[in-house]
Amino acid sequence: MKPNHHLDDSTLLAYAAGTLDEAFSVVAASHVAVCPACRGAVRAAEALGGELLDSVGGASVSDDCRSRTFAALEQAGLYRLPVAAPRPAFPRALAQFLPVASLDDLAWKKKAPGVAVFDVKLPASARGQLKLLRIGAGRAMPEHGHGGEEITMVLMGAYVDHMGRFAAGDVADLDEDIEHRPVVEQDGDCICLVATERPTRFKSLAARIMQPFVGI
Amino acid sequence: MYAVMELADRRKDEEKQRLEALFRSFITRVAQNRDRQAFAQLFDHFAPRLKSFMMRKNTSAELAEDLVQEAMIAVWTKAAMYEPSKGSVTTWVFTIARNLRIDRIRRDVHMPTTELGDYDEPSDAPEGEELLGRKQEDGLVARALQSIPEEQRQILVLSFVEEIPQSEIATRLSIPLGTVKSRMRLAYGHLRRILETGL
């Protein structure tokens, strides 16, 4: 899998800084896991974090903190890498929130003919929403914008819109004012992982029409 | 004049390389021999920086020291996992501190955590990625940070040091979110250019 559509540089930086909301962070981690180019980019961004840590200057650390740390070393075991579990059918960053072995086992909610949605339950600290969207082969979605921040990653199948073909591993990390009309390819369903802000504001009529349709 | 500045830059770069080589040797000694003296050297360098880093986010001195302790213990237990090809020791310590902070936010709501660094396929690194550690050591990342416009640097500090989300940066600086993002893109483009060309 070599993705052709990547995360925006501002998303990569926020991910490396650790400031990306959890919903978006799961999508970013899922893409980074299969994209060598974005993985290299995250490392470069982390290097900025390292330099900035180096430049903040020091605050004096109490003797108590020092001695507590050294005392704790006695008990601190060595960190062991978790035994690699068999690769799930979907990204590990997502797997921690899905207690199923296959996306087929999820309790998909039908929203319209050929359109089903599954809400991924995130920790309460998450401010955004994370959903899986399953769209039937050959289906066209109505043209819509999003009225907020949104990142989509294709997990299975593929769709085509005016920006190109989006297949497994690709992300659409779009400005909120871009409208598109995705059409799923004929040879199978398309499953996407979609992070959005909570729907508090919608700019376009299309987005308002889409909201009850797919619930995003 | 230019030559003098270049000489000063080179001295700074050499000093950085010397320090980084030293940190790597301490990490190796901790990983292989559980060497407490090497760990003490790492503690004395990084703990004050970590504390000041932690305190930038409205954290009390007490909690900051708890986090410093946790971060330094992670340095001790995970030393064998440090890979120089992926970045400097300082960058590695930064990622430990960043992950601790994220874990703490989630722990407050009782959720399991994984690390940002747990990638599915860690082995297929392109050559460019392998070179990054050396480039950072050569002072290129520091040079990139010194030479970007102040308004971009400010956004990086708010993101990486104060760990403020982009939307809140926009509110705080009274600028549109789009401007925050475009400044981040420009800053990142600048870094990539310097890493790729070495200039």
Contacts between the chains, C-beta under 8 A, distances in Angstrom:
chain1	res1	chain2	res2	distance
A	8	B	181	7.4
A	8	B	185	7.3
A	9	B	184	6.7
A	9	B	185	4.5
A	9	B	188	4.4
A	9	B	189	7.0
A	10	B	166	6.9
A	10	B	180	7.6
A	10	B	181	3.9
A	10	B	182	7.7
A	10	B	184	4.1
A	10	B	185	5.4
A	10	B	188	7.6
A	12	B	188	7.1
A	13	B	156	7.7
A	13	B	159	6.4
A	13	B	184	4.9
A	13	B	187	7.5
A	13	B	188	5.6
A	14	B	159	6.5
A	14	B	165	7.2
A	14	B	166	5.8
A	14	B	184	7.4
A	15	B	116	7.5
A	16	B	160	7.8
A	17	B	98	7.3
A	17	B	159	4.1
A	17	B	160	4.6
A	17	B	163	6.4
A	18	B	98	4.1
A	18	B	99	7.4
A	18	B	101	6.4
A	18	B	102	5.4
A	18	B	116	7.2
A	18	B	163	5.9
A	19	B	159	5.6
A	19	B	163	5.4
A	19	B	164	6.4
A	19	B	165	4.6
A	19	B	166	7.0
A	20	B	165	7.5
A	21	B	165	6.8
A	22	B	106	7.9
A	25	B	116	7.8
A	29	B	116	6.6
A	29	B	119	7.8
A	32	B	119	6.4
A	33	B	119	4.9
A	33	B	120	3.8
A	33	B	121	6.4
A	34	B	120	6.8
A	34	B	121	6.8
A	36	B	124	5.8
A	36	B	125	6.6
A	36	B	126	5.0
A	36	B	129	7.3
A	37	B	126	7.3
A	39	B	119	6.5
A	39	B	125	7.2
A	39	B	129	6.6
A	40	B	125	7.4
A	40	B	126	5.9
A	40	B	128	5.3
A	40	B	129	4.0
A	40	B	132	7.1
A	41	B	188	8.0
A	41	B	192	7.9
A	43	B	86	5.8
A	43	B	87	5.8
A	43	B	129	5.9
A	43	B	132	5.4
A	44	B	132	6.1
A	44	B	141	7.9
A	44	B	188	7.9
A	44	B	191	6.2
A	44	B	192	6.7
A	44	B	195	6.2
A	45	B	188	6.7
A	45	B	191	7.8
A	46	B	87	6.2
A	46	B	91	5.4
A	46	B	94	6.7
A	46	B	95	5.7
A	47	B	87	5.5
A	47	B	88	7.1
A	47	B	91	5.0
A	47	B	132	6.6
A	47	B	136	4.8
A	47	B	141	4.6
A	48	B	141	6.4
A	48	B	144	7.8
A	48	B	145	6.8
A	48	B	156	6.1
A	48	B	160	6.2
A	48	B	191	6.4
A	49	B	91	6.6
A	49	B	94	4.3
A	49	B	95	7.3
A	49	B	98	6.7
A	49	B	160	4.5
A	50	B	87	6.5
A	50	B	88	5.6
A	50	B	90	4.2
A	50	B	91	3.0
A	50	B	92	7.5
A	50	B	93	7.4
A	50	B	94	4.5
A	50	B	136	7.0
A	50	B	141	7.4
A	51	B	90	7.4
A	51	B	91	7.9
A	51	B	136	7.7
A	51	B	141	5.0
A	51	B	142	5.3
A	51	B	145	5.3
A	52	B	94	7.7
A	52	B	145	7.2
A	52	B	156	6.7
A	52	B	157	6.4
A	52	B	160	4.8
A	52	B	161	5.3
A	53	B	49	5.8
A	53	B	50	7.6
A	53	B	53	5.6
A	53	B	90	6.1
A	53	B	93	6.8
A	53	B	94	4.5
A	53	B	97	7.2
A	53	B	160	7.9
A	53	B	161	7.6
A	54	B	49	6.9
A	54	B	90	5.2
A	54	B	142	7.8
A	55	B	145	7.6
A	56	B	49	6.1
A	56	B	52	5.0
A	56	B	53	5.4
A	56	B	56	7.0
A	56	B	161	6.0
A	57	B	49	7.4
A	57	B	52	5.8
A	58	B	48	2.9
A	58	B	49	5.3
A	58	B	51	7.2
A	58	B	52	5.6
A	59	B	48	5.7
A	59	B	51	4.3
A	59	B	52	3.9
A	59	B	55	6.0
A	59	B	61	7.9
A	59	B	64	7.6
A	60	B	48	6.3
A	60	B	51	7.8
A	61	B	47	4.6
A	61	B	48	5.5
A	61	B	51	5.4
A	61	B	65	6.7
A	61	B	68	6.4
A	62	B	65	6.4
A	64	B	65	7.8
A	65	B	47	7.2
A	65	B	51	8.0
A	65	B	65	4.2
A	65	B	68	6.1
A	65	B	69	5.9
A	66	B	43	6.7
A	66	B	47	7.2
A	68	B	69	5.8
A	69	B	43	6.7
A	69	B	47	7.7
A	69	B	68	7.6
A	69	B	69	4.7
A	69	B	72	5.1
A	69	B	73	6.4
A	70	B	36	7.3
A	70	B	40	7.8
A	70	B	43	8.0
A	72	B	69	6.8
A	72	B	73	5.6
A	73	B	36	7.1
A	73	B	39	7.2
A	73	B	73	6.9
A	73	B	76	5.6
A	76	B	73	5.2
A	76	B	76	5.7
A	76	B	77	5.1
A	77	B	77	6.7
A	78	B	77	5.7
A	78	B	80	7.2
A	79	B	74	7.6
A	79	B	77	4.3
A	79	B	78	4.6
A	79	B	80	7.9
A	79	B	81	6.8
A	81	B	81	7.3
A	87	B	120	7.0
A	91	B	120	6.4
A	92	B	114	7.3
A	92	B	118	6.7
A	92	B	120	5.4
A	93	B	114	7.1
A	93	B	118	8.0
A	96	B	112	6.4
A	96	B	114	5.8
A	123	B	106	5.3
A	123	B	109	4.8
A	123	B	111	3.8
A	124	B	109	4.3
A	124	B	111	7.9
A	125	B	105	5.1
A	125	B	106	5.8
A	125	B	108	7.1
A	125	B	109	5.1
A	125	B	111	7.6
A	175	B	178	7.6
